[in-house]
Amino acid sequence: MEQLFNALKAEILDERHAAVAEMASLARENPAVTQQIITALRESDMSGRWYLGRALLKTGPAVIPILISEAEKETDSAVLKYYGAVLASFGKASVTPLLSLFSSENAAARGMAGAALEKIGEPALDSLLEAAKSENQTVKICAGIVLMKLGVYNY
């Protein structure tokens, strides 16, 4: 994996893209590779994070529960931004897992979940409307904020 991570710094763009594709292929075959990609993303610079996020995205929706679990523990908003971008890219498949973060003790993870749900937009509306009726006040407030950002004020 170290060789693939180093290839993300190659001067030739095709080499970087090939490394991303190879990482995603390996991660689909072995979920432990997904964890290695996430660890590298945490430690990387902005450019590296972008490519590692692409590798996670290309791995497919199987990364959703892993990223949700990692987001629960993550406090670095720069890292959470990439988790959120990947999760939002999966659209409807990420809605329920992202909503589960609204009950997290981790405020940064709740914020990331809200931003990702906002990016998902319309496919998340019904679930957000339901979450806005939650007895959990934190969930209710988080859902309400996202709904307002989506222009929904009557719920």
C-alpha positions in Angstrom: 0.0 0.0 0.0 2.9 2.4 0.7 3.8 2.3 -3.0 0.3 3.2 -3.9 0.2 6.0 -1.4 3.4 7.4 -2.8 2.0 7.2 -6.3 -0.5 9.8 -5.3 2.3 12.3 -5.4 3.5 11.3 -8.9 4.0 14.1 -11.4 2.1 12.1 -14.0 -1.6 12.4 -13.4 -2.4 9.0 -14.9 -0.1 7.4 -12.3 -2.2 9.0 -9.5 -5.4 7.9 -11.1 -4.1 4.3 -11.5 -3.1 4.3 -7.8 -6.6 5.4 -6.9 -8.2 2.7 -9.0 -5.9 0.0 -7.6 -6.6 1.1 -4.0 -10.3 0.9 -4.6 -10.0 -2.5 -6.2 -7.9 -3.8 -3.2 -10.4 -2.3 -0.7 -13.3 -4.1 -2.4 -11.5 -7.4 -2.0 -10.2 -6.7 1.5 -12.0 -4.3 3.9 -8.9 -3.9 6.0 -7.5 -1.9 3.0 -10.3 0.6 3.5 -9.0 1.2 7.0 -5.5 1.8 5.7 -6.9 4.3 3.2 -8.8 6.1 6.0 -5.6 6.2 8.1 -3.7 7.6 5.2 -6.4 10.2 4.6 -6.1 11.4 8.2 -2.4 11.8 7.9 -2.3 13.3 4.4 -2.2 16.8 3.0 -5.2 18.3 1.1 -4.1 16.9 -2.3 -3.6 13.4 -0.8 -6.9 13.5 0.9 -8.7 14.4 -2.3 -7.2 11.3 -4.0 -7.8 9.0 -1.0 -11.4 10.2 -0.9 -11.7 9.3 -4.5 -10.4 5.8 -3.7 -13.0 5.4 -0.9 -15.7 6.6 -3.3 -14.6 4.1 -6.0 -14.6 1.3 -3.4 -18.4 1.6 -3.3 -21.2 1.9 -0.7 -19.6 -0.8 1.5 -17.5 2.0 2.9 -20.5 3.8 4.3 -20.7 2.0 7.7 -16.9 2.2 8.1 -16.9 6.0 7.4 -19.9 6.5 9.8 -18.0 4.6 12.5 -14.8 6.6 11.9 -16.8 9.9 11.8 -18.2 9.1 15.2 -14.6 9.2 16.6 -13.1 12.0 14.4 -12.8 15.5 15.7 -10.7 17.0 12.9 -13.1 19.0 10.7 -10.7 18.9 7.8 -10.8 15.1 7.8 -14.6 15.0 8.4 -15.0 17.2 5.3 -13.7 14.4 3.1 -15.7 11.8 4.9 -18.8 13.9 4.3 -18.0 14.4 0.6 -17.6 10.7 0.1 -20.8 9.9 2.0 -22.8 12.6 0.2 -21.7 11.1 -3.1 -23.5 7.9 -2.3 -26.8 9.8 -2.1 -29.8 8.0 -0.7 -27.8 5.1 0.5 -26.0 7.3 3.0 -29.1 9.1 4.4 -30.0 6.8 7.3 -26.4 6.3 8.4 -25.8 10.0 8.3 -29.0 10.7 10.3 -27.7 8.3 12.9 -24.8 10.7 13.6 -27.3 13.4 14.7 -27.5 11.5 18.0 -23.7 11.4 18.4 -21.9 13.1 21.3 -19.4 14.3 18.7 -20.6 17.8 17.5 -18.1 17.8 14.6 -19.6 14.5 13.3 -23.1 16.0 13.6 -22.0 19.0 11.6 -20.5 16.8 8.9 -23.6 14.7 8.7 -25.7 17.8 8.3 -23.5 19.2 5.6 -23.6 15.9 3.7 -27.3 15.6 4.0 -27.7 19.1 2.7 -25.6 18.1 -0.3 -27.7 15.0 -0.9 -30.7 17.3 -0.9 -34.1 16.1 -2.1 -33.5 12.4 -1.6 -32.9 13.1 2.1 -36.1 15.2 2.6 -38.5 12.5 3.8 -36.0 11.1 6.3 -35.1 14.6 7.5 -38.8 15.5 8.0 -39.2 12.3 10.1 -36.0 13.1 12.1 -37.4 16.6 12.8 -40.2 14.9 14.8 -37.7 12.9 16.9 -38.0 13.0 20.7 -34.3 13.4 20.9 -33.8 17.1 20.9 -30.4 17.1 19.3 -31.6 15.0 16.4 -34.6 17.3 16.1 -32.5 20.4 16.0 -30.0 19.0 13.6 -32.7 17.9 11.2 -34.4 21.3 11.5 -31.2 23.1 10.6 -30.7 21.0 7.5 -34.3 21.4 6.5 -34.0 25.2 6.8 -30.9 25.1 4.7 -32.9 23.2 2.1 -35.6 25.8 2.2 -38.1 23.8 4.1 -39.6 25.8 6.9 -43.0 24.1 7.6 -42.7 20.6 8.9 
